[in-house]
């Protein structure tokens, strides 16, 4: 034990202990953060031919903005580390390839087939990792619950997307898109990657089961009927109050015209 005591009193012993503690803290933090975020799938998960096809498509359609190696340029951000889920979301919703560099990317028809999108996603996944494309089981609405999903959606999403996912206006001229055309996988990927102004909801913030609950709510609320008849955009009491106000104003104008016409006839 004397050799331990001698080394414990060595001037470098304190530095060594601090370094060991910092190393253990870093390892613990890495374990915790990796547990809350989807881990990168190894390149072997996708075959070499698919990755090669994705690279070819990337060089033809994406490298002019994102760089030859997806490192990013002054025109577009880096794609290293964004993961296959981000690529699948952006390309499958038609937001990418972007039509205008300064314009907000909005939903539109996809420019690639599903096989080509999968190849692009596999290539980006192979060069930097990131959240992979979720499986069908992960995004299955039947595995979620409507009630808890509604509570989660109202608490985390309704401020931007409206309480039924009809979309809404944001600051600086931007807008939160409607979710009426989004597939369960695209909804899951949006929560996982945080496109545009949307924050990232990793698996520590909103668990995979809670994500499925939200998907169950969003997909089921679309088919609900409108008890009042007209949906009025399904954006809540604002449009309902506006319609009521305009209807009352029209009634008052017609009443004033009728009274004026009746008074004129009586005067004659």
C-alpha positions as CSV (number, residue, x, y, z in Angstrom):
1,X,0.0,0.0,0.0
2,X,3.0,2.3,0.4
3,X,3.4,2.6,-3.3
4,X,-0.2,3.8,-3.6
5,X,0.4,6.4,-0.9
6,X,3.5,7.6,-2.5
7,X,1.8,8.1,-5.9
8,X,-1.2,9.7,-4.2
9,X,1.1,12.4,-2.9
10,X,2.7,12.9,-6.4
11,X,2.1,16.5,-7.7
12,X,0.4,15.1,-10.9
13,X,-2.0,12.9,-8.9
14,X,-4.6,15.6,-8.6
15,X,-4.5,16.3,-12.3
16,X,-4.9,12.6,-13.1
17,X,-7.9,12.3,-10.9
18,X,-9.6,15.4,-12.4
19,X,-8.9,14.0,-15.9
20,X,-10.4,10.7,-15.0
21,X,-13.5,12.3,-13.5
22,X,-14.0,14.5,-16.6
23,X,-13.6,11.4,-18.8
24,X,-16.2,9.5,-16.9
25,X,-18.6,12.5,-17.0
26,X,-18.1,12.7,-20.7
27,X,-18.8,9.0,-21.2
28,X,-21.9,9.2,-19.1
29,X,-23.2,12.3,-21.0
30,X,-22.6,10.5,-24.3
31,X,-24.6,7.5,-23.1
32,X,-27.5,9.6,-22.0
33,X,-27.7,11.7,-25.2
34,X,-27.3,8.8,-27.5
35,X,-30.2,7.1,-25.6
36,X,-32.5,10.0,-26.5
37,X,-31.6,10.3,-30.2
38,X,-31.9,7.7,-32.9
39,X,-28.4,6.3,-33.5
40,X,-26.9,6.2,-36.9
41,X,-27.3,3.0,-38.9
42,X,-24.0,1.6,-40.1
43,X,-23.3,1.9,-43.8
44,X,-23.6,-1.8,-44.2
45,X,-27.4,-1.5,-43.5
46,X,-27.7,-0.2,-47.0
47,X,-26.1,-1.9,-49.9
48,X,-23.2,-0.4,-51.8
49,X,-25.3,-0.1,-55.1
50,X,-28.0,2.0,-53.3
51,X,-25.4,4.3,-51.8
52,X,-23.7,4.7,-55.2
53,X,-27.0,5.6,-56.8
54,X,-27.7,8.1,-54.0
55,X,-24.3,9.7,-54.5
56,X,-24.9,10.0,-58.2
57,X,-28.3,11.6,-57.6
58,X,-26.8,13.9,-55.0
59,X,-24.1,15.1,-57.4
60,X,-26.6,15.8,-60.1
61,X,-29.3,17.5,-58.1
62,X,-28.0,18.6,-54.7
63,X,-24.2,19.3,-54.9
64,X,-24.6,22.7,-56.5
65,X,-26.1,24.1,-53.3
66,X,-24.9,21.7,-50.6
67,X,-21.4,21.1,-51.9
68,X,-19.8,18.2,-53.6
69,X,-19.3,16.3,-50.3
70,X,-22.5,17.6,-48.6
71,X,-20.3,19.9,-46.5
72,X,-22.6,22.9,-47.1
73,X,-22.0,26.2,-48.8
74,X,-23.0,29.8,-48.5
75,X,-26.2,28.8,-50.3
76,X,-27.3,25.8,-48.2
77,X,-26.3,24.1,-45.0
78,X,-24.2,21.0,-44.5
79,X,-26.0,17.6,-44.6
80,X,-23.3,15.7,-42.7
81,X,-25.0,14.3,-39.6
82,X,-28.6,15.2,-40.5
83,X,-29.5,11.6,-41.1
84,X,-31.6,9.7,-43.5
85,X,-34.8,10.8,-41.8
86,X,-34.2,14.4,-42.6
87,X,-33.5,13.6,-46.3
88,X,-36.6,11.4,-46.6
89,X,-38.8,14.1,-45.1
90,X,-37.4,17.0,-47.2
91,X,-37.4,15.1,-50.5
92,X,-40.6,13.1,-50.1
93,X,-42.6,16.3,-49.3
94,X,-41.2,18.1,-52.3
95,X,-39.4,20.7,-50.3
96,X,-36.1,19.6,-51.8
97,X,-34.5,20.1,-54.2
98,X,-35.4,23.8,-53.4
99,X,-36.8,25.9,-56.2
100,X,-35.6,29.3,-54.8
101,X,-32.7,29.8,-52.5
102,X,-34.3,32.6,-50.5
103,X,-37.8,31.3,-50.5
104,X,-39.4,29.2,-47.7
105,X,-39.5,25.6,-48.7
106,X,-43.2,24.5,-49.0
107,X,-44.8,21.2,-49.6
108,X,-45.2,20.1,-53.2
109,X,-45.0,17.0,-55.4
110,X,-41.9,14.9,-54.9
111,X,-39.3,15.2,-57.7
112,X,-37.9,11.7,-57.2
113,X,-39.3,8.2,-56.9
114,X,-39.5,6.4,-53.6
115,X,-36.5,4.2,-54.6
116,X,-34.5,7.3,-55.5
117,X,-35.4,9.0,-52.2
118,X,-34.3,5.9,-50.3
119,X,-31.0,6.0,-52.2
120,X,-30.3,9.6,-51.4
121,X,-31.2,9.0,-47.8
122,X,-28.8,6.0,-47.7
123,X,-26.0,8.1,-49.1
124,X,-26.4,10.9,-46.6
125,X,-26.7,8.4,-43.8
126,X,-23.4,6.7,-44.9
127,X,-21.3,9.9,-44.8
128,X,-22.4,11.3,-41.5
129,X,-24.9,9.2,-39.6
130,X,-27.8,10.8,-37.9
131,X,-31.5,9.7,-37.3
132,X,-32.4,6.9,-39.7
133,X,-35.7,6.6,-41.5
134,X,-38.2,5.2,-38.9
135,X,-39.7,1.8,-39.6
136,X,-43.4,1.1,-40.3
137,X,-43.9,-0.2,-36.8
138,X,-42.4,3.0,-35.3
139,X,-44.9,5.2,-37.1
140,X,-48.0,3.0,-37.0
141,X,-51.0,5.1,-35.8
142,X,-52.8,2.0,-34.5
143,X,-50.1,1.7,-31.9
144,X,-50.9,5.2,-30.6
145,X,-53.8,6.6,-28.5
146,X,-56.0,9.5,-29.6
147,X,-56.6,11.1,-26.2
148,X,-53.0,11.3,-25.0
149,X,-52.0,12.3,-28.5
150,X,-54.4,15.2,-28.4
151,X,-53.0,16.5,-25.1
152,X,-49.4,16.2,-26.4
153,X,-50.3,17.9,-29.7
154,X,-52.1,20.8,-28.0
155,X,-49.2,21.3,-25.6
156,X,-46.4,21.1,-28.1
157,X,-47.7,21.6,-31.6
158,X,-51.0,23.5,-31.7
159,X,-49.4,26.9,-31.1
160,X,-48.0,26.7,-34.7
161,X,-49.9,24.1,-36.5
162,X,-53.4,24.9,-35.1
163,X,-55.2,22.5,-32.8
164,X,-56.3,20.2,-35.7
165,X,-53.2,20.5,-37.7
166,X,-54.6,23.0,-40.2
167,X,-51.4,25.2,-40.1
168,X,-50.9,28.8,-39.2
169,X,-48.9,31.9,-39.6
170,X,-45.5,32.4,-37.9
171,X,-43.2,35.4,-37.5
172,X,-41.1,37.0,-40.2
173,X,-43.6,36.0,-42.9
174,X,-43.1,32.2,-42.4
175,X,-45.9,29.7,-41.8
176,X,-46.4,26.4,-40.2
177,X,-47.7,24.0,-42.8
178,X,-51.0,22.1,-42.6
179,X,-50.6,18.4,-41.6
180,X,-53.6,17.2,-43.7
181,X,-51.4,15.6,-46.4
182,X,-48.6,14.4,-44.2
183,X,-48.0,10.7,-43.8
184,X,-47.4,9.1,-40.4
185,X,-43.7,8.6,-41.4
186,X,-43.4,12.3,-42.4
187,X,-44.9,13.4,-39.1
188,X,-42.5,11.2,-37.1
189,X,-39.5,12.5,-39.2
190,X,-40.5,16.1,-38.7
191,X,-40.6,15.7,-34.9
192,X,-37.3,13.8,-35.1
193,X,-35.4,16.3,-37.3
194,X,-37.1,19.7,-36.8
195,X,-37.4,21.1,-40.3
196,X,-37.4,24.8,-41.0
197,X,-38.5,26.7,-37.8
198,X,-39.7,23.6,-36.1
199,X,-37.7,22.5,-33.0
200,X,-36.3,19.0,-32.7
201,X,-38.3,16.7,-30.4
202,X,-35.8,13.9,-29.7
203,X,-36.8,10.8,-27.9
204,X,-36.0,12.3,-24.5
205,X,-38.3,15.3,-25.1
206,X,-41.1,13.2,-26.7
207,X,-40.8,9.5,-26.4
208,X,-41.4,7.2,-29.4
209,X,-44.7,6.1,-27.9
210,X,-45.8,9.7,-27.4
211,X,-44.8,10.4,-31.0
212,X,-47.1,7.6,-32.1
213,X,-49.9,9.1,-29.9
214,X,-49.5,12.4,-31.7
215,X,-49.6,10.6,-35.1
216,X,-52.8,8.8,-34.0
217,X,-54.4,12.1,-33.1
218,X,-53.4,14.0,-36.3
219,X,-54.5,11.2,-38.6
220,X,-57.8,10.6,-36.9
221,X,-58.8,14.2,-36.5
222,X,-58.8,14.7,-40.3
223,X,-61.8,12.4,-40.7
224,X,-63.9,14.1,-38.0
225,X,-67.0,15.8,-39.2
226,X,-67.7,19.5,-38.7
227,X,-70.8,19.8,-36.4
228,X,-71.4,23.4,-37.5
229,X,-71.5,22.5,-41.2
230,X,-68.8,24.5,-42.8
231,X,-65.2,23.9,-41.6
232,X,-64.1,27.6,-42.1
233,X,-60.6,26.3,-42.4
234,X,-60.8,24.6,-39.0
235,X,-58.7,27.4,-37.4
236,X,-60.9,27.9,-34.3
237,X,-63.0,30.8,-33.0
238,X,-61.3,33.6,-35.0
239,X,-62.9,32.8,-38.3
240,X,-66.1,31.8,-36.6
241,X,-66.3,35.2,-34.9
242,X,-65.4,36.9,-38.1
243,X,-68.2,35.2,-40.0
244,X,-70.7,36.0,-37.3
245,X,-69.6,39.6,-37.3
246,X,-69.9,39.9,-41.1
247,X,-73.2,38.2,-41.0
248,X,-74.5,40.6,-38.4
249,X,-73.1,43.6,-40.3
250,X,-74.9,42.4,-43.4
251,X,-78.1,42.0,-41.5
252,X,-77.9,45.6,-40.1
253,X,-77.2,47.0,-43.6
254,X,-80.2,45.2,-45.1
255,X,-82.4,46.3,-42.2
256,X,-81.2,50.0,-42.6
257,X,-82.0,49.8,-46.3
258,X,-85.5,48.3,-45.6
259,X,-86.3,50.9,-43.0
260,X,-85.1,53.8,-45.3
261,X,-87.1,52.5,-48.2
262,X,-90.3,52.0,-46.0
263,X,-89.9,55.5,-44.6
264,X,-89.5,57.0,-48.1
265,X,-92.7,55.4,-49.3
266,X,-94.6,56.6,-46.2
267,X,-93.4,60.2,-46.8
268,X,-94.6,60.1,-50.4
